[in-house]
Amino acid sequence: MTGLHVSTAGQIARNEFNLLNQNLGIEFDNYSIICPYGVKGSGGLAQTRGNHQFYAGGADRSLELVMHEFGHTLGFHHSGLPNEGDYDDNSCLMGCCAGAQQMCFNAAKSWYSGWYTEGHVMLNHLSTPGQWGKVNLVGIDDFLRGVFGESNSFVANIGGGLFMVFNRKKGINSGVKAYGDEVVIVQQWGEGGRSKVLAHLANNESNRRVEFNRIQLYTDFDIAIEVCNIVFAPVATGPQIDVTDGLATQSSTAAGAEATRAIDGNLDQSWLGGSVTHTSGDEEDLDPWWELSLVEAQQVQHVRIFNRNDCCGSRLNNAILELYNDEGELTYRHNLGAAEDIKEVRLGENYLVSRVKIQLLGYKVLSLAEVQLFAPSQLRQEPDYASVLVSISDGSGSQEAITCDSTMAPSISLSPSSSPTTSHTPTVYTAVPKDVVLLRDDVPCVFQSNPSQHPDRFKCTIQPTTASDEPGDYGNAPVGLKGKDGCLLFVSPVTWSWAGTAFVFESSASLEAIKNCFAAGVLLSEMLVVTDSPTSAPFSFSSPTNNPSVTPSLVPSSAPTNIPSTTSSEGPSSAPTN
């Protein structure tokens, strides 16, 4: 394969791999092809929602690149900055970046992943000037460790394509490259869309509030977001466990730097201090390790690891921490990620520990200054959080601004500040399915006359979004959709997003009117209808006499091909974007 481009070499290997496994009757849900050194190109390649990735020789060793390519496999597009390229969002693995050992995906990717539904909060129902909502957002590390309460959320869906997280820089996200410990707001249209960082807010007077106008959001109102407070909770740490009588060993020893130095109580992190361990690093010491066996098993909640800090600290990059119980069973395993002078490993729960092991993979040198164990704390660990206000205005400037100071209640306000004149709660009827975004692409809408014996209909292709074949038949109740320059057309939907790329509908409007209103690049927004009855749609009309099949047959599939892009990546990836 020497001299071939990574995409060509990867395709050859993929085809042979698939043929071999077909003959063997083996199927893989997902796999990676790592090309040998000598192929042309660099980085990796992956299809959006494909089932494999290609890597140039050695590229697979980059954790951030592997996570980026797997992000494409999961259906994630790139993330960047406004008016710039697809990349440059250094708070997200889909936009970032060399050396990103411990960071995560941004708010939009996290929301659409479906991994954190317990931490979702919906604010997209706020749509009337004067309405506001206040949320307490915790960081991803506290959320994953269960350090949050009923009043806390992880990611907010605000509406207008806006998503928001508190980008707390600690634990699993301690290596984030941008906007650490700030509230980050991104905009993304639909599940598979590109995302852009629109704002990052901190707890200071100069950068705590941002306002978005209706043009940016494709809405009839403006949205303001303000950080009211950011709270860093005191760390609850239990008493230190005395391990000086334990047995410390290591895979090899250089220059007399014995394993016992890491439990001698001397916290000097320099080599000249005489308290740093050192393995040989030679060819006979593959995957070097350090190990501590306790005299008696202890309940442990927190491990603190002191690195060498006069040089060579990066040697601890991606070290593996393992804990074993009194029966010798592995109960905890964690990649420590990017090396730090002092690494705090909070286990999230209590573990009975009789043996501790720290290991590097490869022919490397392992050096430790000290390893400390801590018993469970009697205090409950509270989460770090950002208290954030989201408010709605009409953009006229005549309305008094809603601010953190003017809203003291911690809950969502479902009505403007003045008392409502009616006592009942109206129902807001929406027809467009949740998470379907009708953002037009560049292809003009078309009229389809009697396609495959179906009734006449229109089709407008849209940028990739959540697939929905609802309602699935003809003669449905009309829905008002607003398009370019606020124009309004009533259409009867056939499928809202066939294969995630086509909006099919019936309408009495002309093709010219539809082309003008549902123009290229326009976000089609539903005209919300308020009714007193939550059980019925606001419109109805008699169904046509013919009842055709559920699915339109002439809407093209958006399934990706089996051959990835042939353009090599100079950044994290050159994955096709579909």
C-alpha positions in Angstrom: 0.0 0.0 0.0 3.0 2.3 0.1 2.4 5.3 -2.1 -1.4 5.0 -2.1 -3.5 7.7 -0.5 -5.1 6.7 2.8 -8.6 6.8 1.3 -7.6 4.4 -1.5 -5.6 2.1 0.8 -8.5 2.1 3.3 -11.0 1.2 0.6 -8.9 -1.7 -0.6 -8.5 -3.0 2.9 -12.2 -2.5 3.7 -13.3 -4.4 0.6 -11.0 -7.3 1.4 -12.0 -7.3 5.0 -15.7 -7.3 4.2 -15.3 -10.1 1.7 -13.3 -12.2 4.1 -15.9 -11.8 6.9 -18.8 -12.4 4.5 -17.2 -15.8 3.7 -16.8 -16.5 7.4 -20.4 -15.4 8.2 -19.2 -12.6 10.5 -20.7 -9.2 10.8 -19.3 -6.1 12.6 -21.4 -3.2 13.9 -18.3 -1.0 13.7 -14.7 -1.3 12.8 -11.5 0.8 12.2 -8.9 0.3 9.4 -5.4 1.5 10.4 -3.2 1.9 7.3 0.5 1.2 7.5 3.1 3.9 7.5 4.0 4.9 4.0 0.5 5.7 2.7 -0.1 9.2 1.6 -2.1 11.7 3.6 -2.7 12.1 7.3 -5.4 12.0 9.9 -8.6 10.0 9.6 -11.7 9.6 7.4 -15.2 8.6 8.4 -18.7 8.8 7.0 -21.5 10.4 8.9 -23.5 7.5 10.4 -21.2 5.0 8.6 -19.8 1.9 10.3 -16.1 2.3 9.8 -13.2 4.7 9.9 -9.8 4.9 8.1 -6.6 6.1 9.8 -3.2 6.9 8.3 -0.3 5.2 9.9 0.1 6.3 13.5 -3.0 8.6 13.4 -4.9 6.0 15.5 -2.7 6.9 18.5 -4.3 10.3 18.7 -7.2 9.9 21.1 -8.8 13.2 20.1 -8.7 12.2 16.4 -10.3 8.8 17.1 -13.1 10.4 19.1 -13.6 13.0 16.3 -14.0 10.2 13.7 -16.3 8.2 16.0 -18.3 11.4 16.4 -19.0 11.2 12.6 -20.0 7.6 13.0 -22.5 8.6 15.7 -23.9 11.2 13.2 -22.2 14.3 14.4 -21.2 17.1 12.0 -18.3 19.5 12.6 -18.4 22.5 14.9 -16.9 25.9 14.3 -17.2 29.7 14.8 -19.5 32.1 13.0 -18.3 33.2 9.5 -15.4 30.8 9.7 -14.8 27.2 8.7 -16.3 23.9 10.0 -13.6 23.6 12.7 -12.3 26.1 15.4 -14.8 25.2 18.2 -12.1 24.3 20.7 -14.6 23.3 23.3 -15.9 20.3 21.2 -14.2 17.2 19.8 -16.0 17.9 16.5 -14.0 21.1 16.1 -10.9 20.5 18.0 -7.7 19.9 18.2 -4.3 18.4 19.0 -3.7 17.3 22.6 -7.4 17.3 23.6 -7.0 14.2 25.8 -9.9 15.0 28.2 -12.7 17.0 26.7 -16.2 16.3 25.4 -18.8 17.2 22.8 -20.6 20.6 22.8 -24.1 21.3 23.9 -25.9 20.5 20.6 -24.0 17.2 20.1 -24.6 16.2 23.7 -28.3 16.9 23.4 -28.8 15.0 20.2 -26.6 12.1 21.4 -29.4 11.0 23.8 -26.9 10.0 26.4 -27.9 12.6 29.0 -31.7 12.8 28.8 -31.9 12.9 32.6 -30.0 16.2 32.4 -32.1 17.7 29.6 -34.1 20.9 30.2 -36.4 22.3 27.6 -36.8 26.1 27.4 -38.0 26.3 23.8 -41.6 26.8 24.9 -40.6 30.3 25.9 -42.0 32.4 23.0 -43.9 35.4 24.4 -42.3 38.7 25.3 -42.0 38.9 29.1 -41.5 35.2 29.6 -38.3 34.0 31.2 -36.8 30.8 32.7 -33.9 30.3 35.1 -31.8 27.1 35.2 -28.9 25.7 37.2 -26.5 23.9 34.8 -23.9 21.5 36.2 -20.8 20.4 34.3 -20.4 17.1 32.5 -18.1 15.6 35.2 -20.5 16.2 38.1 -23.4 15.0 36.0 -21.7 11.7 35.1 -20.6 11.1 38.7 -24.2 11.7 39.9 -23.3 14.9 41.8 -26.4 16.9 41.0 -29.9 17.4 42.4 -33.5 17.8 41.1 -32.9 21.5 40.6 -29.9 20.9 38.3 -29.7 20.2 34.6 -26.8 19.5 32.2 -27.8 20.7 28.8 -30.5 23.2 27.8 -32.5 23.4 24.5 -33.5 27.1 24.3 -35.1 27.2 20.9 -34.0 29.1 17.8 -31.4 26.3 17.3 -29.7 27.3 20.5 -28.2 24.8 23.0 -26.3 25.7 26.2 -24.0 24.0 28.7 -21.8 25.0 31.7 -18.4 24.0 30.3 -16.9 23.1 33.7 -13.2 22.4 33.3 -12.6 19.4 35.6 -12.5 15.7 35.6 -13.4 14.1 32.3 -13.5 17.7 30.8 -10.3 19.0 32.5 -8.4 19.2 29.2 -11.0 21.3 27.3 -9.1 23.8 25.1 -11.5 26.8 25.1 -14.2 28.5 27.2 -13.4 26.5 30.4 -15.7 27.3 33.3 -17.9 29.4 31.1 -21.5 29.0 29.8 -21.2 28.1 26.1 -24.1 28.7 23.7 -24.0 27.0 20.3 -26.5 27.0 17.4 -27.3 23.9 15.4 -30.2 23.2 13.1 -31.3 19.6 13.4 -29.7 16.4 14.6 -27.0 16.1 12.0 -26.2 19.7 11.4 -23.1 21.8 11.8 -22.8 23.7 15.0 -21.4 27.2 15.6 -20.3 28.8 18.9 -22.3 32.0 19.2 -21.4 33.0 22.7 -19.5 32.1 25.8 -20.4 33.8 29.1 -18.6 34.2 32.4 -19.5 35.5 35.8 -18.3 39.1 35.3 -19.8 42.4 34.4 -18.3 42.6 30.9 -19.2 39.2 29.6 -22.3 37.8 31.4 -25.1 38.7 29.0 -25.8 38.2 25.3 -28.8 39.0 23.2 -29.9 37.2 20.0 -32.3 38.8 17.5 -35.1 37.1 15.6 -33.1 37.2 12.3 -30.4 34.9 13.9 -33.0 32.6 15.4 -35.7 32.5 12.7 -38.3 33.4 15.3 -40.8 36.2 16.0 -39.0 37.3 19.2 -35.5 38.0 20.6 -33.8 35.9 23.3 -31.4 37.2 26.0 -29.2 34.9 28.0 -27.5 36.1 31.2 -25.3 34.4 33.7 -26.6 35.2 37.2 -23.9 33.3 39.2 -21.3 30.6 38.9 -20.8 28.5 42.0 -17.7 26.3 42.7 -18.7 24.0 45.6 -16.1 23.2 48.3 -14.5 19.8 47.7 -15.7 17.2 50.2 -12.6 15.0 51.0 -12.5 12.3 53.7 -9.5 11.6 55.9 -6.3 10.4 54.4 -5.6 6.7 54.7 -2.1 5.7 56.1 -0.5 3.5 53.5 3.1 3.7 54.6 3.0 0.1 55.9 1.8 -1.2 52.5 3.9 -3.0 50.0 5.0 -0.9 47.0 6.5 -2.6 44.0 7.1 -1.6 40.3 8.0 -3.3 37.1 11.6 -2.1 37.1 13.8 0.4 38.8 16.4 2.9 37.5 18.9 5.0 39.5 17.8 3.6 42.8 14.4 5.3 42.5 12.4 2.6 44.3 8.6 2.2 44.3 8.5 3.0 48.1 9.2 6.7 47.2 5.6 7.1 46.2 4.3 6.3 49.7 7.1 7.9 51.9 5.0 11.0 52.8 7.5 13.3 51.0 5.6 15.5 48.6 8.7 16.9 46.8 8.0 16.5 43.1 11.5 17.2 41.8 14.1 14.5 41.0 16.7 16.2 43.2 14.3 15.9 46.2 14.9 12.2 46.2 11.3 11.1 46.4 10.3 10.3 42.8 10.1 6.8 41.4 11.6 5.8 38.1 11.3 2.7 36.0 14.0 1.7 33.5 12.2 2.5 30.2 14.2 -0.2 28.4 13.1 -2.8 25.9 12.6 -5.3 28.7 10.0 -3.2 30.5 7.0 -3.1 28.2 3.9 -1.5 29.8 5.6 -0.4 33.0 3.6 -0.4 36.2 3.6 0.7 39.9 1.6 -1.2 42.5 0.6 -0.8 46.1 -0.8 -3.7 48.2 -2.5 -2.6 51.5 -2.2 -4.5 54.7 -6.0 -4.4 55.1 -8.6 -3.5 52.5 -9.9 0.0 52.9 -13.0 2.0 51.7 -11.7 4.5 49.2 -13.5 7.5 47.6 -10.7 9.6 46.3 -7.2 9.0 44.9 -4.5 11.8 44.6 -1.5 11.3 42.4 1.5 13.6 42.5 3.5 13.8 39.2 7.1 14.7 38.8 7.2 18.4 38.0 10.8 19.5 37.3 10.6 17.8 33.9 9.0 15.0 32.0 5.5 15.4 33.5 3.9 14.3 30.2 5.2 10.8 30.8 2.0 10.3 32.8 -0.3 11.1 29.8 -3.0 8.4 29.5 -1.8 6.4 32.6 -4.2 3.8 33.7 -5.4 3.6 37.3 -6.8 0.3 38.5 -8.3 -0.6 41.9 -8.7 -4.2 43.1 -10.8 -5.5 46.0 -9.8 -8.0 48.7 -10.7 -10.9 46.4 -8.3 -9.7 43.8 -11.2 -8.5 41.4 -10.7 -5.4 39.3 -13.5 -3.0 40.4 -12.3 0.3 38.9 -10.3 1.2 35.8 -9.8 4.8 34.6 -7.6 6.5 32.0 -6.1 9.5 33.7 -5.9 11.4 30.4 -3.7 14.5 30.1 -1.0 14.6 32.8 -1.2 17.1 35.6 1.1 18.1 38.5 -1.5 16.8 40.9 -4.2 14.5 39.6 -7.4 14.4 41.7 -9.4 11.2 40.9 -12.8 11.3 42.6 -14.3 7.9 42.2 -18.0 8.9 42.4 -18.7 6.1 44.9 -16.9 4.1 47.6 -14.7 1.2 46.6 -13.3 -1.5 48.9 -9.6 -1.4 47.9 -6.8 -3.8 48.7 -4.5 -3.1 45.7 -3.8 0.0 43.6 -2.1 -0.2 40.2 -0.9 2.6 37.9 0.4 1.6 34.5 1.6 3.0 31.2 1.2 1.2 27.8 4.3 0.9 25.6 8.0 1.2 26.2 7.9 4.2 28.5 9.2 5.5 31.8 6.9 5.7 34.8 7.6 8.2 37.5 5.5 9.1 40.5 6.2 11.5 43.4 3.4 10.4 45.7 0.1 8.4 45.7 -2.5 9.2 48.4 -5.8 7.4 49.2 -8.7 9.0 51.0 -11.6 7.5 52.9 -15.2 8.4 52.2 -16.2 11.9 53.3 -19.1 12.3 55.8 -20.1 15.5 53.9 -22.3 15.3 50.8 -20.4 16.6 47.7 -22.4 19.5 46.1 -22.1 20.2 42.4 -20.5 23.2 40.7 -23.1 25.0 38.7 -24.0 28.1 36.7 -27.3 29.8 37.3 -28.5 31.1 33.9 -31.5 33.3 33.0 -33.2 33.0 29.6 -35.7 35.7 28.7 -37.9 36.7 25.7 -38.4 40.2 24.4 -40.1 41.8 21.3 -36.9 43.6 20.3 -38.6 47.0 20.2 -36.6 48.4 23.1 -39.7 49.6 24.8 -39.9 46.6 27.1 -38.0 46.8 30.4 -35.1 44.4 30.2 -35.5 41.2 32.2 -32.4 40.6 34.3 -31.0 38.4 37.0 -31.7 41.2 39.5 -35.3 41.6 38.4 -36.1 37.8 38.6 -35.6 36.4 42.0 -37.7 33.2 41.7 -35.7 30.2 40.7 -38.4 28.5 38.6 -39.6 29.0 35.1 -42.1 31.9 34.5 -44.8 30.7 32.1 -46.4 34.1 31.7 -45.4 37.8 31.4 -45.1 39.8 34.6 -48.6 41.2 34.3 -51.4 38.9 35.5 -53.2 37.1 32.7 -56.8 38.1 32.0 -58.1 34.6 31.7 -58.0 31.8 34.3 -57.7 28.8 32.0 -54.4 27.5 30.6 -54.5 27.4 26.8 -53.1 24.5 24.7 -50.4 25.4 22.2 -51.0 23.0 19.2 -47.9 22.0 17.2 -47.9 19.8 14.2 -44.2 19.6 13.2 -42.6 16.6 15.1 -40.1 17.2 17.8 -36.5 17.7 16.6 -37.5 18.0 12.9 -36.0 21.2 11.5 -37.4 22.4 8.1 -34.3 24.3 7.0 -34.4 24.4 3.2 -31.4 23.5 1.1 -30.4 25.0 -2.2 -32.6 22.8 -4.5 -35.9 24.4 -5.6 -39.2 22.9 -4.5 -40.9 20.8 -7.2 -44.5 19.7 -8.1 -45.0 15.9 -8.5 -48.0 15.0 -10.7 -49.5 11.6 -9.9 -46.2 10.1 -8.7 -46.5 6.3 -8.7 -50.3 6.5 -8.6 -50.2 8.8 -5.6 -52.1 12.1 -5.5 -50.4 15.2 -6.7 -48.0 16.8 -4.2 -45.1 19.1 -3.7 -41.6 18.2 -2.5 -39.1 20.6 -0.9 -35.7 19.1 0.0 -34.3 20.2 3.4 -30.9 20.0 5.1 -30.4 16.8 7.0 -32.6 16.5 10.2 -34.3 13.9 12.3 -36.2 11.5 10.0 -40.0 11.4 10.3 -42.5 9.8 7.9 -45.4 11.3 9.9 -48.3 11.7 9.2 -47.8 9.2 6.4 -50.9 9.7 4.3 -52.9 12.3 2.4 -55.7 14.8 3.1 -54.3 15.8 6.5 -55.2 19.0 8.4 -53.5 22.1 7.0 -50.6 23.6 8.9 -49.5 27.2 8.6 -45.8 27.6 7.8 -43.9 30.9 7.7 -41.1 31.2 5.2 -39.1 34.0 3.5 -39.8 37.5 4.8 -42.6 36.2 7.0 -44.8 34.9 4.2 -47.4 32.4 5.3 -48.6 29.3 3.4 -51.0 26.6 4.5 -49.9 23.1 3.5 -51.2 19.6 4.2 -48.2 17.5 5.2 -47.6 14.0 3.8 -44.2 13.3 5.3 -42.4 15.9 7.4 -38.9 14.7 6.7 -38.8 11.6 4.6 -35.3 10.0 5.1 -34.5 13.2 7.0 -34.0 15.2 3.8 -37.4 15.8 2.1 -40.6 17.6 3.1 -43.6 16.3 1.1 -47.0 18.0 1.3 -50.2 19.0 -0.5 -51.2 22.6 -1.0 -53.6 24.7 -3.0 -50.9 27.3 -3.5 -49.1 27.5 -6.9 -45.6 26.2 -7.4 -44.3 29.7 -8.0 -45.7 30.9 -4.6 -44.2 27.8 -2.9 -40.8 28.4 -4.5 -40.9 32.1 -3.4 -42.0 31.5 0.2 -40.1 28.3 0.8 -36.9 29.6 -0.8 -33.4 28.2 -0.6 -31.8 28.5 2.9 -35.0 29.6 4.6 -36.1 28.0 7.9 -39.8 27.1 7.7 -41.4 27.8 11.1 -44.8 26.7 12.2 -47.5 29.2 12.9 -48.4 28.2 16.5 -52.1 28.0 17.2 -53.6 28.4 20.7 -56.7 26.4 21.4 -58.8 25.8 24.5 -58.9 22.1 23.9 -55.7 20.0 24.3 -57.2 17.1 22.4 -58.0 18.4 18.9 -56.1 20.1 16.1 -57.2 23.6 15.3 -58.1 22.8 11.6 -59.7 20.0 9.8 -61.1 19.2 6.4 -62.6 16.2 4.6 -60.2 13.6 3.4 -59.9 13.0 -0.4 -61.7 10.0 -1.8 -58.5 8.1 -2.6 -56.4 6.9 0.2 -52.9 6.1 -1.2 -50.1 4.2 0.5 -48.4 5.6 3.5 -44.9 6.4 2.1 -44.2 8.4 -1.0 -42.2 6.4 -3.5 -40.3 9.0 -5.4 -38.5 10.8 -2.6 -34.8 10.0 -3.0 -33.0 8.2 -0.3 -30.3 10.1 1.7 -28.4 7.0 2.6 -24.6 7.6 2.4 -22.5 5.6 0.0 -20.1 3.0 1.1 -17.1 5.0 -0.1 -15.8 7.8 2.1 -14.4 11.1 0.9 -11.1 10.9 -0.8 -9.8 14.2 0.5 -7.2 13.8 3.2 -7.5 15.7 6.5 -5.2 18.5 7.5 -7.2 19.1 10.6 -8.9 16.5 12.8 -10.8 15.0 9.9 -12.0 15.3 6.4 -15.1 13.3 7.0 -17.9 13.7 4.4 -20.7 15.8 5.7 -23.6 14.6 3.7 
